[in-house]
Amino acid sequence: MRATVSFPYDIVHLPRHILYLEAMPEGSEHSYQNGFGGGLDRGDRGDRGDRAGRGGTQTSAAAGDPIFDRVPPHDDDAEMAVLGGMLMSKDAIGEVSQTIDVTDFYQPKHQTIYNAIIDLFSASQPVDVVLVANQLLADGNLDKVGGADYLHSLVASVPTAANAMYYAEIVHQRAILRNVIAAGTKIAQLGYSAEGSQAEDVVNLAQSEIYEMSMGKVRQDYAAIGPVVHDALDQLDKLQQGLVNKGVPTGFRDIDDVTQGLQPGQMVVVAGRPAMGKSTLGIDFARAAALHHNMTSVVFSLEMSKVELAQRIISAETNIPMAALRRADDITPERWNTLNQFWTKMQNAPLFIDDSPNMSLMEIRAKCRRLKQTNDLKLVVIDYLQLMTSGKAVESRQQEVSEFSRALKLLAKELEVPVVALSQLNRGPEMRNDKKPQLSDLRESGSIEQDADVVFLVHRPDFYDKEDRPGEADIIMAKHRNGPTETFHLAFLGATSKFKDMPQDYNANQGV
């Protein structure tokens, strides 16, 4: 696992510091090279920003660049020592490849050599100077890296492979500093070029840049199909061996069987008419993930207060009716005992609730990014979409909701977590004889159904006719981007605010 570094979210002020460092004279105690490189030097060697790189390559910054008027932090000797250790020991290759990536190397020729070593190692081939030289020759890259003589010099640069991890950490730390500078430069450019743009949009882009950098991600616009297919098959193999979790469990047998759990990067919409139970279903998803599978979940409630949500969760988990939680006389000593046991269980539960009023989309994104960094966030539930506001002038409410929908989908992909967005339906179902909702009933925006990977429509027949399948609910999967659609039949326990699986032998057609 690669080491990462965490940054506070007010790091959007970073460009000012970079410009300040750039303006200081060469050789200053707090100059760029000393300020960034010196603090990470472990008594071995510092950054070489003022001289030529190894291997005959002269490295210099672009003249007149306001920020990069010095060579970015790097350590050529450490890079050579890492590669030399990898050429000497297969054990070193396995350890180093878990710490650094090809992009951590500053010198392009070192990146090329590292790729050749990893290609051989991944193919279960032996790795030494001769074999790597042959691999580079076959790829047409041997002369580009300085020939076989340079590979021998890499091995000669280290007496033993035992210190490879030490040098790899130096290389990775220098790469992090280069990422800081690159992100700061981009953020500065965003600020200067934002004329006419919404300040919130610029702040969100800045936060996204810092988040990606702090999580150790490297943005890449394209990838060859071969490695992508390999990764997909590798994931399938791990899934068969039980080495990969299927997804975030919903807590419902049939839904989990079809969806294999809520998948990272998915936008899941739970929609229904008022009082149908869409909030209850969303909370059920969060309860199952956080309380029963120890997966960090957060619920952003724009409709109910924290206390109301807590009452629903308490009632669902303890089976004490919600009405009793609002009447002191109904709480018997036995129920108090149950509540105290539940309280003990909840002490370290990874479930977070946010009922901040007038919550903007930018706030939600920032809080989710923070939770992802600090608590390894696995599930986001937003209740509900039509109550969100952007705080800026828009042409129409439909356009605003469309922006929310698209932004939540992008957030799911960025954080690699499922985002469950609750949504209202229009009055379409009430105009039909069977009252069943359809995908086209999603309110205020057609883009919701377009952006969503999964859409669940909540339908309770007894809401319209008390004699029609009382206590039952249909969860209609109206859209499933990665699989079949289906209708799930659940029991609705309104008194304790939860849905529950029907018995295995339940006949869905009975009473219909």
SVG drawing of the C-alpha trace seen along z (x, -y; Angstrom):
<svg xmlns="http://www.w3.org/2000/svg" viewBox="-59 -38 89 59">
<polyline fill="none" stroke="black" stroke-width="0.4" points="0.0,0.0 1.5,-3.3 2.1,-5.8 0.0,-8.9 0.0,-12.3 -3.0,-14.2 -3.5,-17.9 -6.1,-20.2 -8.8,-21.5 -7.8,-25.1 -4.7,-24.3 -6.2,-26.3 -4.0,-29.1 -1.0,-27.0 -0.1,-29.0 0.6,-32.1 3.2,-30.1 4.7,-28.8 5.0,-32.3 6.5,-33.5 9.1,-30.8 9.9,-31.5 10.5,-35.2 13.1,-34.5 16.8,-34.7 18.9,-31.7 20.7,-30.2 18.3,-31.5 17.7,-29.4 14.1,-28.9 14.7,-28.9 12.8,-26.5 15.4,-23.7 16.2,-23.9 12.6,-24.4 11.2,-21.4 14.2,-19.1 16.2,-19.6 13.4,-18.6 13.1,-15.2 16.8,-14.5 17.7,-11.6 21.3,-12.3 22.0,-10.7 21.9,-13.4 19.7,-16.4 17.9,-17.5 20.0,-18.3 18.3,-21.3 21.5,-23.3 23.5,-20.7 23.2,-18.2 21.3,-14.9 23.2,-11.6 23.8,-9.7 24.8,-12.7 21.4,-14.4 21.5,-18.1 18.3,-19.2 17.3,-22.8 14.0,-24.7 12.4,-26.6 13.7,-30.2 11.2,-32.8 8.8,-30.4 7.3,-32.3 7.0,-29.2 9.3,-26.5 12.5,-28.6 14.2,-25.8 14.4,-22.1 11.4,-20.3 12.4,-18.2 14.0,-14.9 17.0,-12.7 18.8,-11.0 21.0,-9.0 18.0,-7.6 16.3,-6.7 19.4,-4.9 19.8,-3.0 16.1,-1.9 16.6,-0.5 19.9,1.1 18.3,2.9 15.5,4.1 18.0,5.5 19.7,7.4 16.8,8.9 13.2,10.0 12.2,9.5 13.1,5.8 10.9,5.6 7.9,6.8 8.4,4.4 9.3,1.4 6.4,1.8 4.0,1.6 5.5,-1.7 6.2,-3.7 4.8,-3.9 6.5,-4.6 5.4,-8.3 7.3,-8.7 10.6,-8.7 11.7,-12.1 14.1,-11.0 12.2,-9.5 14.9,-6.9 14.4,-5.6 10.7,-5.4 11.5,-3.3 13.8,-0.9 11.3,-0.6 8.6,0.4 10.8,3.0 11.6,4.5 7.9,4.6 6.9,6.2 9.4,9.1 8.4,9.5 4.7,9.5 5.3,12.2 7.0,14.4 10.3,14.1 13.7,13.8 15.1,10.2 18.7,9.2 20.8,6.7 21.0,9.0 17.3,9.8 16.2,6.2 18.6,5.1 17.1,7.6 13.6,6.4 14.6,2.8 16.2,3.8 13.1,5.6 11.0,2.5 13.5,0.2 14.4,-1.6 17.9,-0.3 19.8,-3.2 17.4,-5.7 18.3,-4.8 22.0,-4.8 22.6,-1.2 23.6,1.9 26.5,0.0 24.1,-2.3 22.2,0.7 25.4,2.1 26.2,-1.2 22.8,-1.0 23.8,2.3 27.3,0.9 25.7,-2.2 24.4,-0.1 26.3,2.5 23.2,4.4 19.5,4.6 18.6,4.4 18.2,0.7 15.9,0.5 12.8,-0.4 14.7,-3.3 15.6,-4.8 12.1,-4.1 10.6,-6.2 13.0,-9.1 11.8,-8.8 8.2,-8.8 8.5,-11.8 10.1,-13.8 7.3,-12.8 4.7,-14.0 6.5,-17.4 6.3,-17.7 2.6,-16.9 2.2,-19.7 3.8,-22.1 1.8,-21.0 -1.5,-21.2 -0.6,-24.6 0.3,-25.9 -3.0,-24.6 -5.0,-26.1 -3.3,-29.4 -4.2,-29.3 -7.8,-28.5 -8.0,-31.5 -6.5,-33.9 -8.5,-32.6 -11.9,-32.5 -13.3,-35.7 -17.0,-35.4 -17.0,-32.0 -18.6,-31.1 -16.1,-31.2 -17.7,-28.0 -16.9,-26.2 -13.3,-27.2 -13.0,-26.2 -14.6,-22.8 -12.0,-22.2 -9.2,-23.2 -10.5,-20.8 -10.7,-18.1 -7.1,-18.7 -5.9,-18.5 -8.0,-15.4 -6.5,-13.5 -3.0,-14.5 -3.4,-13.6 -4.9,-10.2 -1.9,-9.4 -3.9,-9.4 -2.4,-10.2 -4.9,-11.5 -4.6,-9.7 -6.7,-10.6 -6.4,-7.3 -5.2,-3.7 -4.5,-0.9 -7.2,1.8 -4.8,4.6 -4.0,3.6 -7.6,2.6 -8.9,6.0 -6.2,7.6 -7.4,5.6 -11.0,6.6 -10.1,10.3 -7.9,10.0 -10.8,8.5 -13.1,11.4 -10.5,13.9 -10.2,12.3 -14.0,12.2 -14.3,15.9 -11.7,16.6 -13.6,14.4 -10.7,11.9 -12.9,8.9 -16.0,7.7 -19.0,7.8 -20.0,4.2 -21.8,2.3 -24.6,4.5 -28.1,3.1 -29.3,5.5 -31.9,7.1 -31.4,10.6 -32.9,10.3 -31.6,6.9 -28.0,7.9 -28.3,11.0 -29.1,9.0 -26.9,6.0 -24.0,7.8 -24.2,4.9 -24.0,1.2 -20.9,0.7 -18.2,-1.9 -18.7,-4.8 -22.4,-4.2 -25.1,-6.8 -28.2,-5.0 -31.5,-6.8 -34.3,-5.8 -37.5,-7.6 -41.1,-7.7 -44.1,-9.8 -44.3,-11.5 -44.8,-9.1 -44.0,-6.0 -40.9,-5.2 -38.0,-6.3 -36.2,-7.9 -36.8,-4.7 -35.2,-2.6 -32.2,-5.0 -31.7,-4.8 -32.0,-1.0 -29.1,-1.0 -27.0,-3.1 -27.9,-1.0 -26.9,2.3 -23.6,0.9 -22.5,-0.9 -24.1,1.0 -24.1,4.5 -21.0,4.5 -18.8,1.8 -18.6,-0.2 -18.3,-4.0 -21.5,-5.7 -22.8,-9.2 -26.4,-10.5 -27.0,-14.1 -30.5,-14.9 -32.0,-18.0 -35.5,-17.1 -35.3,-15.6 -33.2,-16.6 -30.5,-14.5 -32.9,-13.6 -35.6,-12.4 -33.1,-10.3 -31.7,-8.9 -35.3,-7.9 -35.8,-6.1 -32.5,-4.2 -33.2,-3.3 -36.7,-2.1 -35.5,0.0 -32.6,1.6 -34.4,2.3 -38.0,2.9 -39.3,0.4 -42.1,-1.5 -41.3,-5.1 -44.5,-6.3 -43.1,-4.9 -39.9,-6.9 -42.0,-10.1 -44.0,-9.0 -42.1,-8.7 -44.8,-6.5 -44.3,-3.8 -40.6,-3.2 -40.7,-0.4 -37.6,0.8 -37.2,3.6 -37.2,1.2 -34.7,-1.0 -32.4,2.0 -32.7,2.6 -32.0,-1.1 -28.9,-1.1 -27.6,2.0 -28.1,0.4 -26.3,-2.8 -23.3,-0.7 -23.3,0.9 -23.4,-2.5 -20.3,-3.9 -17.9,-3.3 -20.4,-2.7 -19.1,-4.3 -22.3,-6.1 -22.4,-9.9 -25.4,-12.1 -25.4,-15.7 -28.6,-17.8 -27.0,-21.2 -29.6,-23.6 -29.3,-25.1 -26.5,-22.6 -24.9,-23.3 -23.5,-20.8 -20.0,-22.1 -20.3,-21.5 -21.5,-17.9 -18.5,-17.2 -16.0,-18.7 -17.4,-16.7 -17.4,-13.5 -13.8,-14.0 -12.8,-14.6 -14.6,-11.5 -13.0,-9.5 -9.5,-10.5 -10.1,-10.2 -12.6,-7.3 -12.4,-5.4 -16.0,-6.4 -17.9,-3.6 -21.5,-4.9 -23.2,-8.3 -26.9,-8.8 -28.5,-12.2 -32.1,-12.9 -33.3,-14.3 -32.3,-15.7 -35.0,-18.3 -34.2,-20.0 -30.6,-20.8 -29.8,-24.4 -26.8,-25.8 -27.0,-29.3 -26.5,-30.8 -28.9,-32.1 -30.0,-29.5 -32.3,-29.6 -34.7,-27.0 -35.1,-24.6 -34.8,-21.7 -31.4,-22.9 -30.3,-23.2 -31.4,-19.6 -29.7,-18.4 -26.5,-20.0 -26.9,-18.3 -27.5,-14.9 -24.4,-15.1 -22.3,-16.4 -23.3,-13.5 -22.4,-11.0 -19.0,-12.6 -18.6,-12.6 -19.3,-8.9 -16.6,-8.2 -14.1,-10.5 -14.4,-9.0 -15.1,-5.5 -18.1,-5.0 -21.8,-4.5 -23.9,-7.7 -27.6,-7.0 -29.7,-10.1 -33.3,-10.1 -35.7,-11.8 -39.3,-12.8 -41.7,-11.5 -44.2,-13.7 -48.0,-12.9 -47.8,-10.6 -48.5,-7.4 -51.7,-8.8 -53.1,-9.3 -52.8,-5.6 -55.2,-2.9 -52.5,-0.6 -50.7,-3.6 -47.4,-2.1 -44.5,-4.5 -42.4,-4.6 -38.9,-5.9 -40.5,-8.8 -42.1,-10.0 -38.8,-11.3 -39.5,-14.9 -37.9,-18.1 -35.2,-16.5 -34.8,-13.8 -31.0,-13.9 -31.5,-12.0 -32.5,-8.8 -29.7,-9.5 -27.0,-9.9 -28.2,-7.1 -26.7,-3.6 -29.5,-2.1 -33.0,-3.5 -35.3,-2.0 -38.9,-3.1 -40.8,-2.6 -44.5,-1.5 -46.8,-0.5 -50.3,0.6 -51.9,0.3 -51.1,-3.4 -53.9,-3.9 -56.1,-0.9 -55.7,0.4 -57.0,3.8 -54.5,4.2 -51.6,6.3 -51.4,4.5 -47.9,4.2 -46.2,5.1 -44.1,2.9 -42.7,3.3 -39.2,2.0 -39.1,1.6 -35.7,1.6 -36.6,-0.5 -33.0,-0.9 -29.9,1.2 -27.0,0.2 -24.9,3.3 -27.6,6.0 -31.3,7.0 -34.1,5.0 -36.5,6.6 -39.2,6.0 -38.4,6.8 -41.1,7.6 -40.4,6.4 -42.4,6.1 -42.9,2.5 -42.9,2.1 -44.1,-1.4 -44.3,-1.3 -40.5,-0.7 -39.6,-2.6 -37.9,0.1 -38.3,2.5 -37.7,6.2 -37.1,9.2 -40.2,11.3 -40.1,15.1 -38.2,17.2 -41.4,19.0 -43.4,15.7 -45.5,15.8 -45.3,12.3 -48.5,12.8 -50.7,13.5 -53.3,10.9 -52.6,9.1"/>
</svg>
